[in-house]
Amino acid sequence: MVPWLRQPLDPKKNEPSGLETFSYCKACDLGSASPLPPPSAISNFYDLDCYYTQGESHIKSVQRLFRDKILTKLAYWADKGRPVSAVDFMDRLPHSAAALDIGSGGGSLLEDYARLGWTAVGIEPDGSAMSRKPDRVISVFQGTAEAIPEDVKGRLFDLVSMNHVLEHCLDPVRALENARTLLKEDGIFWCEVPNCGCYHFETFNICSEMFDAPRHLHFFTTASLRKMLEKAGFEVTNTYYHGYTRHHTQDWRAWERKIFENTKRLDPGGNPPEHSFLKSVVLLAKSFLAPPSKKYDCVGVFARRSKVK
């Protein structure tokens, strides 16, 4: 690991982070907080007024200028990415499937699983984000990917999902190994993380919405995600990408400019990257025809248990 980035600000609290230095491993193609925080500090990172697991976005609407409308429209035309949802697994799983969502947040994905007639189980560390108590179809248990609750241990599922969870884990390899133990031999593992190999992240890094330390502790590319999955005993069967048009919207840009301004105010001697309209134009031109791994801010995979492990 070598020194990589420094971000003294927690952008969602607009106060010093307490977790400000980050390192990078070239062999792994992985960035990480360095040092990692103690487990006792984690819950405080999520003590927020607005967070998506609680149903309210911190990115607010701002006035759209004509130039913003043009830029957003061009980005929309170039955007071929598509988020994966529960319905993408309908033809891959039995009608009576059992699905586990690790890091279930407000429970929206569990609701999707239940609507398809599946038994839906969630694991969520944030008590305020847990949308349901155990019932006939949906059950949510308090725990983490690294510390699976006793109510879930020993069960096997047709589908195990971890969507934007792995980057939050103190020990992502252990989290993946735990997920593997909960997956049936012929089951599907679905994992998605921010893609820190895309041009947007490379351009704005610590002022990118996808950086989001101290909640994000690890920073993946397609290569590092695949390597970690293989280390944990998975075989990747499919890779997909999405998240592009939003980079060029006025709302997204205004939020990342706010991160820049607050970082500069906290650390006047620093040199954070500013997301200006001109930089959005340059980024659009650079990424318009770029390969997916450089274009989209999210990368996801489907995987199965490796027979080698």
KEGU-641450 format. One line per 2 residues: number of its first residue (from 0); their letters; for each residue x, y, z of C-alpha. Coordinates in nm, 4 decimals. Last residue first. Layout:
BEGIN
NUM) A) X:Y:Z  ...
END
This chain:
BEGIN
308) KV) -1.2530:-2.3334:-0.3056  -1.1993:-2.4930:-0.6489
306) KS) -1.5700:-2.5491:-0.7203  -1.6232:-2.1760:-0.7183
304) RR) -1.9551:-2.0665:-0.5768  -2.1408:-1.8551:-0.8263
302) AF) -2.1100:-1.4969:-0.9404  -2.3160:-1.2126:-1.0841
300) VG) -2.1292:-0.8848:-1.0971  -2.1829:-0.5128:-1.0585
298) VC) -1.9901:-0.2005:-1.1482  -2.1101:0.1500:-1.0685
296) DY) -1.9704:0.4873:-1.1841  -1.9965:0.4189:-1.5571
294) KK) -1.7602:0.5337:-1.8344  -1.4179:0.3832:-1.7662
292) SP) -1.5264:0.0200:-1.7154  -1.7940:0.0664:-1.9816
290) PA) -1.5449:0.1461:-2.2610  -1.5353:0.5177:-2.3534
288) LF) -1.7491:0.6596:-2.6350  -1.8888:0.9615:-2.4484
286) SK) -1.6250:0.9461:-2.1718  -1.3760:1.2099:-2.2845
284) AL) -1.6358:1.4432:-2.4379  -1.8594:1.4141:-2.1312
282) LV) -1.5656:1.4741:-1.8973  -1.4655:1.7879:-2.0892
280) VS) -1.8216:1.9218:-2.0689  -1.8441:1.8384:-1.6986
278) KL) -1.5082:2.0094:-1.6442  -1.6521:2.3223:-1.8051
276) FS) -1.9553:2.3089:-1.5755  -1.7262:2.2986:-1.2738
274) HE) -1.6601:2.0009:-1.0463  -1.3685:2.1315:-0.8418
272) PP) -1.0748:1.9021:-0.7577  -0.9380:1.9405:-0.4015
270) NG) -0.6012:2.1182:-0.3626  -0.5261:2.1468:0.0064
268) GP) -0.3755:2.4440:0.1900  -0.7143:2.5896:0.2809
266) DL) -0.8178:2.2618:0.4543  -1.1588:2.3048:0.6184
264) RK) -1.2718:2.5784:0.3801  -1.1278:2.3943:0.0796
262) TN) -1.3115:2.0771:0.1825  -1.6351:2.2739:0.2258
260) EF) -1.6032:2.4331:-0.1173  -1.5128:2.1077:-0.2932
258) IK) -1.7932:1.9116:-0.1226  -2.0328:2.1899:-0.2266
256) RE) -1.9043:2.1628:-0.5825  -1.9845:1.7888:-0.5663
254) WA) -2.3407:1.8684:-0.4583  -2.3872:2.1315:-0.7306
252) RW) -2.2542:1.8907:-0.9955  -2.5005:1.6190:-0.8948
250) DQ) -2.7953:1.8605:-0.9024  -2.6864:2.0239:-1.2305
248) TH) -2.6828:1.6899:-1.4076  -2.3710:1.5699:-1.5871
246) HR) -2.2575:1.2940:-1.3523  -2.6219:1.1808:-1.3317
244) TY) -2.6163:1.0618:-1.6927  -2.3558:0.7953:-1.6165
242) GH) -2.4445:0.5302:-1.3603  -2.4461:0.1717:-1.4936
240) YY) -2.2199:-0.1291:-1.5430  -2.2506:-0.5069:-1.5811
238) TN) -2.0323:-0.8134:-1.5227  -2.1343:-1.1785:-1.5616
236) TV) -2.0168:-1.5237:-1.4493  -1.7702:-1.4363:-1.1734
234) EF) -1.6411:-1.7455:-0.9903  -1.6462:-1.7117:-0.6135
232) GA) -1.4189:-1.8528:-0.3420  -1.3262:-1.5464:-0.1350
230) KE) -1.0036:-1.4894:-0.3278  -1.2019:-1.5058:-0.6524
228) LM) -1.4393:-1.2385:-0.5249  -1.1461:-1.0214:-0.4197
226) KR) -0.9828:-1.0490:-0.7596  -1.3097:-0.9703:-0.9406
224) LS) -1.3680:-0.6585:-0.7319  -1.0074:-0.5461:-0.7764
222) AT) -1.0280:-0.5752:-1.1556  -1.3630:-0.3991:-1.1933
220) TF) -1.2351:-0.1154:-0.9764  -1.2924:-0.0885:-0.6045
218) FH) -1.2475:0.1720:-0.3326  -1.2549:0.0528:0.0285
216) LH) -1.3631:0.2340:0.3471  -1.6727:0.4116:0.2208
214) RP) -1.8651:0.5544:0.5179  -1.5709:0.7804:0.6116
212) AD) -1.5524:0.8541:0.3240  -1.8053:0.9271:0.0496
210) FM) -1.5836:0.8677:-0.2555  -1.8796:0.8015:-0.4864
208) ES) -2.0129:1.1560:-0.4439  -1.6836:1.2715:-0.5925
206) CI) -1.4948:1.5478:-0.4157  -1.2201:1.3098:-0.2938
204) NF) -1.1795:1.1625:-0.6472  -1.2970:1.4341:-0.8944
202) TE) -1.1278:1.3335:-1.2200  -1.0467:0.9672:-1.1451
200) FH) -1.3960:0.9206:-1.0026  -1.5598:1.0607:-1.3161
198) YC) -1.3217:0.8746:-1.5465  -1.4242:0.5377:-1.4077
196) GC) -1.1844:0.3146:-1.2128  -1.3531:0.3899:-0.8806
194) NP) -1.6567:0.1876:-0.9825  -1.8943:0.2081:-0.6870
192) VE) -1.9989:-0.1424:-0.5772  -2.2449:-0.4139:-0.6875
190) CW) -2.2718:-0.7781:-0.5816  -2.5147:-1.0526:-0.6837
188) FI) -2.4384:-1.4107:-0.5749  -2.6431:-1.6748:-0.7528
186) GD) -2.7224:-2.0235:-0.6194  -2.6287:-2.3643:-0.7622
184) EK) -2.4316:-2.4773:-0.4552  -2.6619:-2.2789:-0.2280
182) LL) -2.5309:-1.9501:-0.0899  -2.4991:-1.8743:0.2829
180) TR) -2.1367:-1.9930:0.3089  -2.0475:-1.7727:0.0106
178) AN) -2.1870:-1.4629:0.1813  -1.9600:-1.5299:0.4798
176) EL) -1.6592:-1.5545:0.2490  -1.7636:-1.2259:0.0888
174) AR) -1.7799:-1.0462:0.4248  -1.4473:-1.2001:0.5283
172) VP) -1.2897:-1.0601:0.2138  -1.4550:-0.7213:0.2720
170) DL) -1.3080:-0.6761:0.6221  -1.4040:-0.3303:0.7522
168) CH) -1.7048:-0.3334:0.5218  -1.8504:-0.0148:0.3709
166) EL) -1.7152:-0.0759:0.0179  -1.8791:-0.4208:0.0261
164) VH) -2.2277:-0.2818:0.0871  -2.3276:-0.1032:-0.2302
162) NM) -2.5544:-0.3924:-0.3273  -2.4787:-0.7209:-0.1535
160) SV) -2.7195:-0.9867:-0.2763  -2.7538:-1.3570:-0.1976
158) LD) -2.9845:-1.5607:-0.4208  -3.0894:-1.9267:-0.3901
156) FL) -3.0292:-1.9148:-0.0153  -2.8875:-2.1504:0.2468
154) RG) -2.9377:-2.1203:0.6226  -2.6635:-2.2119:0.8713
152) KV) -2.6296:-1.8619:1.0127  -2.9356:-1.6454:0.9535
150) DE) -3.0937:-1.6294:1.3010  -2.7439:-1.6257:1.4549
148) PI) -2.6713:-1.2879:1.2955  -2.3850:-1.2750:1.0411
146) AE) -2.0885:-1.0762:1.1724  -1.8736:-0.9724:0.8741
144) AT) -2.1686:-0.8901:0.6509  -2.3305:-0.7093:0.9406
142) GQ) -2.6061:-0.7693:1.1942  -2.9622:-0.6798:1.2847
140) FV) -3.2156:-0.9189:1.1377  -3.4811:-0.8420:0.8786
138) SI) -3.7535:-1.0913:0.7874  -3.9897:-1.0695:0.4912
136) VR) -4.2465:-1.3342:0.3936  -4.4280:-1.4440:0.7105
134) DP) -4.3064:-1.1679:0.9396  -3.9804:-1.0666:1.1086
132) KR) -3.9632:-0.6956:1.1948  -3.9552:-0.4563:0.9086
130) SM) -3.7977:-0.1357:0.7713  -3.4588:-0.1556:0.9337
128) AS) -3.2990:0.1815:0.8605  -3.3055:0.3116:1.2184
126) GD) -3.1452:-0.0109:1.3450  -2.8495:0.0293:1.1111
124) PE) -2.6626:-0.3020:1.0942  -2.8895:-0.4642:0.8307
122) IG) -2.9317:-0.8299:0.7328  -3.2356:-0.9066:0.5203
120) VA) -3.4418:-1.2150:0.4427  -3.6950:-1.2453:0.1605
118) TW) -3.8949:-1.5622:0.0875  -3.9786:-1.5278:-0.2790
116) GL) -4.3184:-1.4552:-0.4330  -4.1938:-1.1992:-0.6825
114) RA) -4.3451:-0.9236:-0.4695  -4.1377:-1.0538:-0.1771
112) YD) -3.8112:-1.0057:-0.3651  -3.9086:-0.6513:-0.4621
110) EL) -3.9973:-0.5702:-0.1008  -3.6588:-0.7071:0.0060
108) LS) -3.4989:-0.4723:-0.2460  -3.6756:-0.1746:-0.0905
106) GG) -3.5819:-0.2759:0.2655  -3.4698:0.0559:0.4119
104) GS) -3.1108:-0.0653:0.4294  -3.0767:-0.4306:0.3258
102) GI) -2.7064:-0.4609:0.4000  -2.6974:-0.8294:0.3129
100) DL) -3.0013:-0.9159:0.1019  -3.0952:-1.2844:0.1249
98) AA) -3.3299:-1.4538:-0.1219  -3.5191:-1.7826:-0.0844
96) AS) -3.6753:-1.9015:-0.4074  -4.0235:-2.0525:-0.4328
94) HP) -4.0619:-1.9774:-0.8041  -3.7171:-2.1261:-0.8704
92) LR) -3.4381:-1.8897:-0.9790  -3.2801:-1.7902:-1.3109
90) DM) -3.5917:-1.6797:-1.4994  -3.6928:-1.4313:-1.2291
88) FD) -3.3371:-1.3098:-1.1690  -3.3537:-0.9891:-1.3744
86) VA) -3.6797:-0.9109:-1.1937  -3.4823:-0.8342:-0.8774
84) SV) -3.3131:-0.5327:-1.0328  -3.0006:-0.4607:-1.2379
82) PR) -2.9255:-0.0996:-1.3264  -2.8950:-0.0237:-1.6976
80) GK) -2.6045:0.1384:-1.8800  -2.6325:0.2633:-2.2367
78) DA) -2.5891:0.6326:-2.1522  -2.4681:0.8276:-2.4549
76) WY) -2.8093:0.9765:-2.5349  -2.8592:1.0606:-2.1660
74) AL) -2.5224:1.2388:-2.1539  -2.6251:1.4558:-2.4490
72) KT) -2.9563:1.5363:-2.2779  -2.7811:1.6266:-1.9519
70) LI) -2.5463:1.8654:-2.1308  -2.8311:2.0330:-2.3192
68) KD) -3.0456:2.0723:-2.0074  -2.7532:2.2087:-1.8117
66) RF) -2.6834:2.4699:-2.0835  -3.0442:2.5864:-2.0589
64) LR) -3.0069:2.6426:-1.6850  -3.1611:2.4111:-1.4284
62) QV) -3.2235:2.5506:-1.0798  -3.1188:2.3188:-0.7991
60) SK) -3.2633:1.9920:-0.6694  -3.1097:1.8432:-0.3550
58) IH) -2.8546:1.5657:-0.3147  -2.8789:1.4528:0.0503
56) SE) -3.1394:1.1950:-0.0489  -3.4128:1.0784:0.1881
54) GQ) -3.5366:0.7203:0.2321  -3.3490:0.6135:0.5448
52) TY) -3.1095:0.3937:0.3503  -3.0481:0.6950:0.1245
50) YC) -2.9085:0.9123:0.4019  -3.0245:1.2482:0.5324
48) DL) -2.9908:1.3801:0.8905  -2.6921:1.1569:0.9540
46) DY) -2.5615:0.9274:1.2297  -2.4120:0.6861:0.9761
44) FN) -2.0455:0.7614:1.0498  -2.1206:0.7322:1.4238
42) SI) -2.2003:0.3621:1.3824  -1.8516:0.2880:1.2517
40) AS) -1.6382:0.4213:1.5367  -1.6631:0.1142:1.7641
38) PP) -1.5392:-0.1096:1.4823  -1.2012:0.0683:1.4925
36) PL) -1.1214:0.2786:1.1844  -0.9002:0.1490:0.9028
34) PS) -0.5551:0.3037:0.8903  -0.5349:0.3776:0.6079
32) AS) -0.8691:0.3941:0.4323  -0.8497:0.1714:0.1276
30) GL) -0.7820:0.1841:-0.2467  -0.7691:-0.1299:-0.4595
28) DC) -0.5954:-0.2137:-0.7877  -0.4720:-0.5300:-0.6105
26) AK) -0.1127:-0.5089:-0.7384  -0.1261:-0.1292:-0.7333
24) CY) -0.2360:-0.1130:-0.3699  -0.3608:0.2324:-0.2792
22) SF) -0.3680:0.4229:0.0485  -0.6127:0.6633:0.2094
20) TE) -0.5724:0.9275:0.4791  -0.8603:1.1265:0.6309
18) LG) -1.0529:0.9252:0.8831  -1.1393:1.1638:1.1678
16) SP) -1.3869:1.3153:0.9265  -1.3739:1.6798:1.0172
14) EN) -1.7187:1.8402:0.9753  -1.9608:1.8990:0.6926
12) KK) -2.1783:1.6070:0.8076  -2.2431:1.4632:0.4603
10) PD) -1.9039:1.5759:0.3313  -1.6959:1.4169:0.6095
8) LP) -1.3887:1.6290:0.5490  -1.0163:1.5539:0.5993
6) QR) -0.9797:1.3937:0.2541  -0.6296:1.2728:0.1643
4) LW) -0.5521:1.0471:-0.1297  -0.2954:0.7820:-0.2319
2) PV) -0.0107:0.6917:0.0016  0.1291:0.3462:-0.0913
0) M) 0.0000:0.0000:0.0000
END
